[in-house]
Amino acid sequence: MCGITGYWSAAPPRDTGPAAVEAMIGALRHRGPDGGGVWQDTKAGIALGHRRLAIVDLSPEGSQPMASASGRYVIAFNGEIYNFQDLRRELQASGAKFRGTSDTEVVLASFEAWGLQRALARFVGMFAFALWDRSDAALTLARDRLGEKPLYYGWTGDSLLFGSELKALRRHFCWRGEIDRDALALSMRFGYVPAPYSIYQGIRKLLPGTFLRLTRPVLLSRGIGSPVAYWAASEIAEAGMTSPLPDSPTEAAAQLESRLRETIRHQMIADVPLGAFLSGGVDSSTIVALMQTLSSAPVRTFSIGFHESDFDEAQSARAVARHLGTEHTELYVTPAQMLDVIPRLPEIYDEPFSDSSQVPTFLISQLARHYVTVALSGDAGDELFAGYNRYRWGSMLWRKTNWLPAGVRHAVSRLITRISPNRWDQTLAFAGPLLPGSLRFRQAGEKLHKLAAALQETTPGGLYRSLTSYWHAPLALVLGAKSIPTVAESDHWPTAEDLSQRMMFLDLVSYLPDDILVKVDRASMATSLESRIPFLDHRIVEFAWRLPLSLKIRDGQTKWLLRQVLYRHVPRELIERPKAGFAVPVGTWLRGPLRTWAEDLLAPRRIHSEGYLDAGQVQARWKQHLSGERSWQDSLWAVLMFQAWLENQRAPTSAVL
């Protein structure tokens, strides 16, 4: 796990020596505290930089940028190839020689033996890399299939810049970053800037499962070209739904456990201490349970708790850890600790990012880093095995209401919203003991108001956007913004028998890589911790899409098949409880210990003078939130994260001139 960056200049070579790229990799020191390296070809105008977090092959033989055995290729590589030992044995059988034991050296040998696309098809792992081909004078940028590792690129002046994080690009002497208002509007809707866009004009994110090859003629034309897909989630989803496996619970559970066990076995390979995040939920508990069966010693596990009982999952994690016999460590988060982290968020996330679970994700990464260098997580279980409540309720809502006249749906929506969320909470709390666990929700009143908004939608795409939006009309909020296309805002989805599958697909290609994986990557790497996600082995993803929906949602229960695997190792009573997610009590804290900080950033005069947002809309929601009339924590957090990020942008950036 590392950080990569570099540039390719179309202008006549400028003799800055290694200073320019050294400044860029300096911004990525947190991603690789164990060493840094630079490689340049001044005549070609190309420079690669690398910061190293040593995980496999801790010797100097694993240092980067690294040249291939023939000298043709030079690479700056970020990530892990989990099947590198199998590939290495095959390459050795064909005559390849190796200096060290790193996966990066295997990657280079694979390119020389099989070529770029054939090698990419054989890699199992998470990665982003920049590859310079000396023979063809060509630069290739590539990203793993699901988007675990980030890669930004784009033109600034006469140079094409690229890197793991935007802060590296900002250190280049040509940097002229300007805010993209259209992308800002997207961040207000979704809480993140979806790929291929970034918050800066002209800077893009490479899409998951693609590579971009640039030659000298393309560079001289100041072009970029189009990324080429070597793995497409849409094709995987279509193929899986077209040829599903039989609805055979026993056989499917056995196959899933076998595949997960093999994946986890590979992902536990490291030359440094390794552990796992444990929330006590289905996903992380499954990963930890299988890790423990593969380990001769207690697995190190880590969890975060909150003193607010509605948000606390630490007790559940503790119970699971005790049952499995792990070596468990937990941290209870206080508002004071939140306040300590919040000023760091704009620097950690580089662009507006407002999934509030970013804070506990950082804190649990910080906690784990005191003991281990690698941590496995249960992320992506929801997207692959239908864990989100919207898959169950959204599909049912669409089936039961889409045939109703618009006037009837609007009338029902108005009836729901006539009762405040607080009053709904009080009413449902009174009825709670009479309701089954699957019908009990935290902040039920807010969810009912969200349901009311969804009732007014007339297309499946509109329903999905309604259920996933922070601001439903972001173009009215962001001054001067216009609509730009995204996967999540398209109604052209793979053919699916149920809206649940369509929503799972959209989450797989947008919410997962652009929210969940960004959150985990930046939070963990900010503490120099490598996070690994077994559910995102592409073979697990392909298997999951072949599972019938009936094995994912059954008898009103989400993640049904995954639960069957877990219950082989952990008693059902330790797991069965209302889904909570990795939520934090931001709404309460904004009315309390975070209020002064928030009021400063949300001041109408300040927002008006900055000229990006409609101050009136923001102020109206802030007042409603403070009064308790509504809980606007998500939409306000989106604004606050932009405001904090904007303030951070005003700080001077060191660049080599």
RAHU-V785199 format. One record per residue. N is the residue number from 1. RES is the residue in one letter. PSI is psi in whole degrees, 0 to 359 (999 if undefined). Layout:
# RAHU-V785199
{{N;RES;PSI} {N;RES;PSI}}
This chain:
# RAHU-V785199
{{1;M;133} {2;C;189} {3;G;138} {4;I;154} {5;T;174} {6;G;186} {7;Y;159} {8;W;119} {9;S;134} {10;A;347} {11;A;166} {12;P;142} {13;P;133} {14;R;121} {15;D;84} {16;T;0} {17;G;206} {18;P;359} {19;A;320} {20;A;310} {21;V;331} {22;E;324} {23;A;322} {24;M;314} {25;I;338} {26;G;330} {27;A;349} {28;L;19} {29;R;325} {30;H;330} {31;R;340} {32;G;80} {33;P;355} {34;D;1} {35;G;163} {36;G;154} {37;G;156} {38;V;140} {39;W;135} {40;Q;147} {41;D;94} {42;T;323} {43;K;320} {44;A;345} {45;G;18} {46;I;141} {47;A;135} {48;L;139} {49;G;152} {50;H;136} {51;R;136} {52;R;127} {53;L;105} {54;A;121} {55;I;312} {56;V;132} {57;D;85} {58;L;357} {59;S;170} {60;P;341} {61;E;344} {62;G;3} {63;S;154} {64;Q;167} {65;P;148} {66;M;139} {67;A;148} {68;S;168} {69;A;322} {70;S;345} {71;G;357} {72;R;319} {73;Y;145} {74;V;134} {75;I;145} {76;A;115} {77;F;136} {78;N;122} {79;G;200} {80;E;137} {81;I;107} {82;Y;336} {83;N;24} {84;F;330} {85;Q;322} {86;D;316} {87;L;321} {88;R;315} {89;R;320} {90;E;319} {91;L;321} {92;Q;324} {93;A;337} {94;S;4} {95;G;0} {96;A;142} {97;K;145} {98;F;141} {99;R;318} {100;G;205} {101;T;20} {102;S;157} {103;D;335} {104;T;320} {105;E;325} {106;V;321} {107;V;311} {108;L;318} {109;A;327} {110;S;319} {111;F;319} {112;E;326} {113;A;321} {114;W;349} {115;G;165} {116;L;304} {117;Q;320} {118;R;323} {119;A;315} {120;L;320} {121;A;339} {122;R;347} {123;F;136} {124;V;111} {125;G;192} {126;M;134} {127;F;158} {128;A;138} {129;F;160} {130;A;123} {131;L;122} {132;W;126} {133;D;105} {134;R;327} {135;S;314} {136;D;359} {137;A;55} {138;A;144} {139;L;130} {140;T;129} {141;L;136} {142;A;155} {143;R;149} {144;D;168} {145;R;320} {146;L;351} {147;G;32} {148;E;322} {149;K;137} {150;P;156} {151;L;116} {152;Y;152} {153;Y;158} {154;G;167} {155;W;137} {156;T;113} {157;G;230} {158;D;9} {159;S;138} {160;L;118} {161;L;151} {162;F;156} {163;G;166} {164;S;328} {165;E;154} {166;L;331} {167;K;332} {168;A;319} {169;L;324} {170;R;342} {171;R;351} {172;H;146} {173;F;343} {174;C;356} {175;W;130} {176;R;45} {177;G;127} {178;E;140} {179;I;134} {180;D;107} {181;R;328} {182;D;318} {183;A;325} {184;L;320} {185;A;321} {186;L;321} {187;S;330} {188;M;330} {189;R;310} {190;F;344} {191;G;1} {192;Y;163} {193;V;112} {194;P;146} {195;A;147} {196;P;11} {197;Y;162} {198;S;176} {199;I;346} {200;Y;141} {201;Q;133} {202;G;355} {203;I;130} {204;R;162} {205;K;134} {206;L;132} {207;L;147} {208;P;148} {209;G;21} {210;T;163} {211;F;155} {212;L;120} {213;R;125} {214;L;129} {215;T;171} {216;R;316} {217;P;321} {218;V;318} {219;L;313} {220;L;336} {221;S;2} {222;R;30} {223;G;181} {224;I;323} {225;G;187} {226;S;135} {227;P;149} {228;V;130} {229;A;130} {230;Y;353} {231;W;129} {232;A;122} {233;A;324} {234;S;320} {235;E;322} {236;I;316} {237;A;315} {238;E;312} {239;A;319} {240;G;318} {241;M;334} {242;T;324} {243;S;69} {244;P;158} {245;L;160} {246;P;152} {247;D;76} {248;S;92} {249;P;314} {250;T;313} {251;E;318} {252;A;318} {253;A;320} {254;A;317} {255;Q;316} {256;L;315} {257;E;319} {258;S;315} {259;R;317} {260;L;318} {261;R;316} {262;E;319} {263;T;313} {264;I;323} {265;R;316} {266;H;322} {267;Q;352} {268;M;2} {269;I;120} {270;A;152} {271;D;17} {272;V;166} {273;P;143} {274;L;145} {275;G;204} {276;A;150} {277;F;140} {278;L;114} {279;S;343} {280;G;359} {281;G;181} {282;V;312} {283;D;302} {284;S;326} {285;S;323} {286;T;314} {287;I;313} {288;V;320} {289;A;316} {290;L;326} {291;M;316} {292;Q;326} {293;T;339} {294;L;356} {295;S;140} {296;S;349} {297;A;161} {298;P;132} {299;V;140} {300;R;126} {301;T;154} {302;F;140} {303;S;161} {304;I;140} {305;G;164} {306;F;146} {307;H;340} {308;E;116} {309;S;328} {310;D;341} {311;F;356} {312;D;122} {313;E;2} {314;A;324} {315;Q;320} {316;S;317} {317;A;319} {318;R;319} {319;A;318} {320;V;316} {321;A;319} {322;R;318} {323;H;319} {324;L;344} {325;G;32} {326;T;164} {327;E;100} {328;H;140} {329;T;135} {330;E;158} {331;L;127} {332;Y;124} {333;V;135} {334;T;162} {335;P;326} {336;A;320} {337;Q;323} {338;M;314} {339;L;327} {340;D;327} {341;V;322} {342;I;316} {343;P;340} {344;R;344} {345;L;315} {346;P;325} {347;E;323} {348;I;317} {349;Y;350} {350;D;329} {351;E;164} {352;P;125} {353;F;122} {354;S;34} {355;D;108} {356;S;344} {357;S;1} {358;Q;328} {359;V;305} {360;P;333} {361;T;319} {362;F;315} {363;L;322} {364;I;328} {365;S;318} {366;Q;318} {367;L;310} {368;A;324} {369;R;340} {370;H;339} {371;Y;329} {372;V;168} {373;T;341} {374;V;137} {375;A;130} {376;L;147} {377;S;165} {378;G;17} {379;D;152} {380;A;353} {381;G;323} {382;D;314} {383;E;328} {384;L;330} {385;F;21} {386;A;59} {387;G;336} {388;Y;143} {389;N;332} {390;R;334} {391;Y;321} {392;R;309} {393;W;323} {394;G;317} {395;S;316} {396;M;319} {397;L;317} {398;W;317} {399;R;323} {400;K;344} {401;T;343} {402;N;339} {403;W;347} {404;L;148} {405;P;148} {406;A;323} {407;G;322} {408;V;316} {409;R;319} {410;H;323} {411;A;317} {412;V;320} {413;S;316} {414;R;324} {415;L;318} {416;I;316} {417;T;351} {418;R;335} {419;I;128} {420;S;155} {421;P;322} {422;N;318} {423;R;321} {424;W;317} {425;D;317} {426;Q;317} {427;T;314} {428;L;330} {429;A;322} {430;F;321} {431;A;353} {432;G;312} {433;P;340} {434;L;350} {435;L;146} {436;P;159} {437;G;325} {438;S;346} {439;L;9} {440;R;128} {441;F;144} {442;R;143} {443;Q;50} {444;A;325} {445;G;317} {446;E;323} {447;K;325} {448;L;321} {449;H;325} {450;K;321} {451;L;320} {452;A;320} {453;A;321} {454;A;330} {455;L;337} {456;Q;355} {457;E;148} {458;T;357} {459;T;157} {460;P;320} {461;G;319} {462;G;321} {463;L;314} {464;Y;313} {465;R;323} {466;S;319} {467;L;341} {468;T;5} {469;S;140} {470;Y;310} {471;W;125} {472;H;340} {473;A;67} {474;P;334} {475;L;337} {476;A;337} {477;L;316} {478;V;117} {479;L;130} {480;G;9} {481;A;151} {482;K;163} {483;S;136} {484;I;150} {485;P;142} {486;T;161} {487;V;318} {488;A;344} {489;E;17} {490;S;146} {491;D;7} {492;H;91} {493;W;164} {494;P;149} {495;T;131} {496;A;146} {497;E;344} {498;D;146} {499;L;330} {500;S;317} {501;Q;323} {502;R;317} {503;M;323} {504;M;321} {505;F;314} {506;L;322} {507;D;323} {508;L;323} {509;V;354} {510;S;293} {511;Y;317} {512;L;303} {513;P;328} {514;D;344} {515;D;289} {516;I;311} {517;L;328} {518;V;313} {519;K;311} {520;V;316} {521;D;309} {522;R;319} {523;A;316} {524;S;316} {525;M;336} {526;A;338} {527;T;10} {528;S;41} {529;L;134} {530;E;126} {531;S;140} {532;R;143} {533;I;94} {534;P;325} {535;F;341} {536;L;11} {537;D;126} {538;H;337} {539;R;328} {540;I;319} {541;V;313} {542;E;320} {543;F;317} {544;A;323} {545;W;346} {546;R;350} {547;L;132} {548;P;148} {549;L;331} {550;S;341} {551;L;353} {552;K;317} {553;I;116} {554;R;131} {555;D;38} {556;G;4} {557;Q;130} {558;T;161} {559;K;41} {560;W;311} {561;L;319} {562;L;324} {563;R;323} {564;Q;324} {565;V;315} {566;L;319} {567;Y;349} {568;R;343} {569;H;335} {570;V;131} {571;P;140} {572;R;322} {573;E;341} {574;L;346} {575;I;322} {576;E;108} {577;R;164} {578;P;140} {579;K;133} {580;A;328} {581;G;187} {582;F;56} {583;A;157} {584;V;152} {585;P;55} {586;V;319} {587;G;315} {588;T;317} {589;W;330} {590;L;333} {591;R;351} {592;G;253} {593;P;340} {594;L;3} {595;R;314} {596;T;315} {597;W;316} {598;A;318} {599;E;326} {600;D;316} {601;L;333} {602;L;6} {603;A;127} {604;P;318} {605;R;320} {606;R;310} {607;I;319} {608;H;317} {609;S;330} {610;E;327} {611;G;20} {612;Y;326} {613;L;156} {614;D;107} {615;A;328} {616;G;315} {617;Q;319} {618;V;315} {619;Q;323} {620;A;317} {621;R;324} {622;W;317} {623;K;317} {624;Q;323} {625;H;315} {626;L;324} {627;S;344} {628;G;2} {629;E;318} {630;R;158} {631;S;99} {632;W;33} {633;Q;321} {634;D;311} {635;S;324} {636;L;323} {637;W;325} {638;A;316} {639;V;316} {640;L;320} {641;M;325} {642;F;316} {643;Q;317} {644;A;320} {645;W;317} {646;L;319} {647;E;320} {648;N;328} {649;Q;336} {650;R;343} {651;A;142} {652;P;141} {653;T;128} {654;S;128} {655;A;145} {656;V;130} {657;L;999}}
